[in-house]
């Protein structure tokens, strides 16, 4: 009986103090502040990007990644590769899937300061996204 109690106590202690793996994928987040016409790189894929702005006047598009810098976004605009831009509507979250080998880009054309709040969740390269409904 003492052996069973000792084994149970040891197993419980090992499970209680074992390092725990984080079930959530890696997150990246940041803020981009610009004024006027600007083109800025946000993050590289594979991620699902959530972008928010308190004002309209900007859009997010994806471009092929080179160095993952602003130059990739500027080159994509010059070559008209940004056919599918997602406008940032005031006080709404935009959801943008960014595949591996792509960079998410912000383009603005406004006279006032523009701020993009964003966070991105690693997707592991999967093109399939599932939604989860919130219940109250």
C-alpha positions in Angstrom: 0.0 0.0 0.0 2.9 2.4 0.8 4.4 1.7 -2.6 1.2 2.7 -4.4 0.9 5.8 -2.3 4.5 6.8 -3.0 4.1 6.2 -6.8 0.9 8.2 -6.9 2.5 11.1 -5.0 5.6 11.0 -7.2 3.5 11.0 -10.4 1.3 13.8 -9.1 4.4 15.9 -8.3 5.9 15.3 -11.7 2.7 16.3 -13.5 2.2 19.4 -11.4 5.7 20.8 -11.9 6.3 19.6 -15.5 6.9 22.4 -18.0 3.7 23.2 -19.9 3.6 23.7 -23.6 1.8 26.8 -24.8 -1.2 25.7 -26.9 -1.5 29.1 -28.6 0.6 29.8 -31.7 3.2 32.4 -31.6 1.9 36.0 -31.6 3.5 39.1 -33.0 2.0 42.6 -32.4 2.8 46.2 -33.1 1.8 49.7 -34.0 2.6 51.7 -37.1 2.1 55.5 -37.1 2.4 57.5 -40.4 1.2 60.8 -41.8 0.2 61.4 -45.4 0.9 59.0 -48.2 3.0 56.1 -46.9 3.7 52.5 -47.7 5.0 50.4 -44.8 5.7 46.7 -44.3 3.8 45.2 -41.3 4.8 41.6 -40.9 5.8 38.5 -43.0 3.8 35.3 -43.2 2.6 32.7 -42.6 0.2 34.5 -40.2 -3.3 35.6 -39.8 -3.1 39.4 -39.4 -5.7 41.4 -37.4 -5.5 45.1 -38.2 -7.4 48.0 -36.5 -7.5 51.7 -36.9 -9.7 54.4 -35.3 -9.8 56.2 -38.7 -10.3 55.3 -42.3 -7.7 56.3 -45.0 -5.6 53.1 -45.1 -5.6 49.7 -46.6 -3.7 46.4 -46.1 -2.4 44.3 -49.0 0.0 41.4 -49.4 3.1 41.4 -51.6 5.8 38.9 -52.4 8.5 39.0 -49.7 12.1 40.0 -50.6 13.8 41.4 -47.5 10.5 41.8 -45.6 10.9 45.6 -45.6 9.1 48.6 -46.9 10.9 48.3 -50.3 8.9 45.0 -51.0 5.7 46.9 -50.5 6.7 49.9 -52.6 7.9 47.6 -55.4 4.6 45.7 -55.4 2.7 48.9 -55.7 4.9 50.1 -58.6 4.3 46.8 -60.4 0.5 46.8 -59.6 0.7 43.5 -57.7 -1.6 44.8 -55.0 -4.8 44.0 -56.8 -6.6 42.8 -53.6 -6.2 45.5 -50.9 -8.4 45.4 -47.8 -9.6 48.8 -46.8 -9.3 49.7 -43.1 -12.6 51.0 -42.0 -12.8 53.2 -38.9 -13.3 51.2 -35.7 -13.4 47.8 -37.4 -11.0 44.9 -37.4 -9.6 43.7 -40.8 -8.6 40.1 -41.0 -5.8 39.4 -43.6 -4.3 36.0 -44.2 -0.6 36.3 -45.1 0.9 33.2 -46.7 4.5 32.0 -46.5 6.6 34.1 -48.9 4.4 37.1 -48.5 4.6 40.4 -46.5 1.6 42.3 -45.3 1.8 46.0 -46.3 0.0 49.1 -45.1 -0.7 51.9 -47.6 -2.2 55.2 -46.5 -3.3 58.4 -48.2 -4.6 60.9 -45.6 -3.6 64.3 -44.4 -4.0 63.5 -40.7 -1.9 61.1 -38.7 -2.8 57.4 -39.2 -2.2 54.7 -36.6 -2.5 50.9 -37.3 -2.7 48.6 -34.3 -2.1 45.0 -35.4 -1.4 41.5 -34.1 -0.7 38.4 -36.0 -1.0 34.7 -35.2 1.3 32.1 -36.7 -0.6 29.7 -38.9 2.0 27.2 -39.8 1.5 27.8 -43.5 -2.1 26.5 -43.6 -4.5 28.2 -45.9 -7.5 27.0 -43.9 -8.9 29.2 -41.1 -11.6 28.2 -38.7 -13.8 30.6 -36.8 -15.0 30.1 -33.3 -18.3 31.7 -32.2 -18.4 33.4 -28.8 -21.2 32.5 -26.6 -22.5 34.6 -23.7 
